[in-house]
Amino acid sequence: MELTKEQFIRDFKDQLHRDFIVKINESTDEERFLALAHLIKKYISTPWLERRHDLVEEDVKTAYYFSIEFLPGRMLETNLLNLGILDLVEDAFKDVDVDFSDVVNAEKDMALGNGGLGRLAAAFMDSLATIGAPGFGNGIRYKYGLFKQKIVDGYQIELPDAWLGTDGNVWETKKPHSAVEVKIYGKVYLYPNKEGNFEPFYEDPTILRAVPYDIAQIGFQNGVVNNLRLWDVEIPESEEDKYRTIEDRRKIEDITNILYPDDSSYEGKSLRLIQEYFMVSAGLQTIIKNYLKTGKDLKDIHELVAVHINDTHPALAVPEFMRILMDDYGVVWEDAWNSTVKVMSYTNHTILAEALEKWDCNLFKEILPRIYQIVNEIDSRYVEEVSGKFPGKIIENTRIIRNEKIHMANLSIIGGHSVNGVAKLHTDLLISDVLNDFYQIYPEKFNNKTNGIIVRRWSQISNPLMSDEIDKLIGKEWRSDIHQLKNLEKFITDEKVLNEFYEVKKENKKKLAAYVKETQGIELNPDAIFDVQVKRLHAYKRQLLNLLHIIKLYWDIKDNPDIDMVPRVFIFGAKAAPGYRFAKSVIKLINEVANLVNNDESLQDKLKVVFLPNYNVTLAELIIPASDVSEQISTAGKEASGTSNMKFMMNGAITLATLDGANIEIKDAVGDDNIVIFGMNTDEVYDHYEKHDYNARKLYEENPTINRVVNTFIDGTILNSQSEGQEIYDALIRHNDEYFLLEDFESYVNAQKYINDIYRDKIRWSQMALNNIANSGRFSADDTIRLYAEEIWNIKHN
Ligand code: F58
């Protein structure tokens, strides 16, 4: 946008005066942040307002991304960057003597998501606007975001994240006039009408008012502003009489109160099902109403509308779309179904069986009686359509209702025209294994869309030092055309350049070290290797394997204090689902090992372990630029894609990885010499499953290193964690080590040794790092979303 610094300063002062009746030098950082956010909203109000009108008027097909989670983190800097005024504002703040970073830090981290899936949804919002595509988000305005994690005595404690405070979210705009009603519970009877069709009659439903809050999604320097719509629940005025007590009212308010904090398994709680239906119904009703404004026939709706089901949580979009078309607008089943399948598409994010969503029929029927009827009908028609054409077993495995359960993935696949995985290996496994039965029926529906990241956030915003260095070498064009990073390869033998990158990394490490010192009281040596694993805590992600190796190093140094090794700092950040016992025990043990190691002077600072509490997007922006080693060590075949792996590589960390998820594509991008791979591949893992021949106890008994390391959990070396130590021991030895840590241990140790050796060769290490940065452009979410736009949604973009 066109703006001079002087004009901005005037606007900003005006805004502060108007909002808070305060002069700049007397204002607090929070007031400055809020005023700046208000000013940004003012700057974009016109393109934001016009966007939807233009799309309706010009009959442009629009994609709606339905997701139960959106995890944007802070938005101030990205918004300024995308508007093209980040530098100007920083400069202006210097002129008026305000520390810009304090203003940035006044923003709360918007954490309406658990991890990768939610972050990806937020990234796609940015990318859709950036490629100028008509793509809007639809989700829930949770009152409490993902819990805040505190560590007390080494244990995770969860605190509520009341991110909305009393004044709400500064980036949102409430749209009460666009509220709609959503019905749940009650009974539904079908009566034949004059035309001989059945019409539903609702007896005693609970009626909810869904009120939208809109958040502008600003494209990168292109004048486009899309919309993210989050729904909140209210009691409709007409229903007020029914809710006399606080408790009654709370039952309704609870619907949008909390984000389910489990990132790995579904809980089958009725409140969750209500959340899913609530956001789907409100979103679809609005979409259909807006479509009708074009004056076009409803049976052609698929020509102007695409709805994306992000994982199965919004899968009720399939029956709800049918319901609205049929019940509210009288479209016949066949036409409604024809449109539904063309409108809907679905992304799968996991192959872990325990994470595949299923709902008990009785619960489902009670909460969503009309939707249950429709799902039943979809299921019967599906069975009829495929019977005779495919073996009975395949039909049984793929139908929606089986064993009194509704299978949400099946509903999403049958009710849509596209199903995609999120990395090549993941999609291959869906096709060859998890969804193979479906693949035989609908091969044409399957496709891959490897995940991507907002490269601007993970370079320009979170790593300004590296970004300036890149500018010096290849100019600034890479900031808008990420593929130009490839030009950095020219400098791969330029020692001066390599040294400069090394120094940049060191500066970032010093910044992180200062934070660690301030918050944890632990002193870190910036010349040590910063070895980082930050992600949700889950058995399959194998933080425990990392810990086993740390314990091995501990004994190595204890046995041989003169051991020649590069000092190593292991950094963890990880939230565990509150009910996930094993994960919480791992956190406790990491913290107790940290206590052991960090307080043992005989280790002479060769080893440090840090667990940083409350890992979130904001903390990631500090940690990732300061990392040397990126730990991506999941059991092969388990991590659908991973996205932090991409953020680390673009910040010049070396990936230490199994051949899992997008690690494989990172390896293809950087070449075998610039990544460190270890462990079993997927075939080897599957081989164990087939042969049932894995024997963890044998490894434990026969390998003295493994024996000693595992015994450390139960022999009293690690203090204050007897029961957790025993639990971990049991998981590994008595329950046969479900994720093959012991089998991969040796190869992991060797890979770590190799890292130690190459780090000593500063030039070699820096070459690897530079190679990673130069080849990170291919993981831009802008490119990923272009493929969604072209191959799944058929929407236009620039
Ligand atoms: C993640 N899934 C995958 N789920 O684990 C990761 O490999 C992938 O990169 C990422 O999606 C993006 O595709 C994930 O984050 C959740 O957090 C769900 C939240 C809701 C309940 C079920 C898990």
Boltz pocket constraint, residues with backbone or C-beta under 6 A from the ligand:
constraints:
  - pocket:
      binder: B
      contacts: [[A, 69], [A, 114], [A, 115], [A, 116], [A, 117], [A, 118], [A, 120], [A, 260], [A, 262], [A, 263], [A, 264], [A, 265], [A, 266], [A, 348], [A, 349], [A, 350], [A, 355], [A, 422], [A, 451], [A, 638], [A, 639], [A, 640], [A, 641], [A, 642], [A, 643], [A, 661]]
      max_distance: 6.0
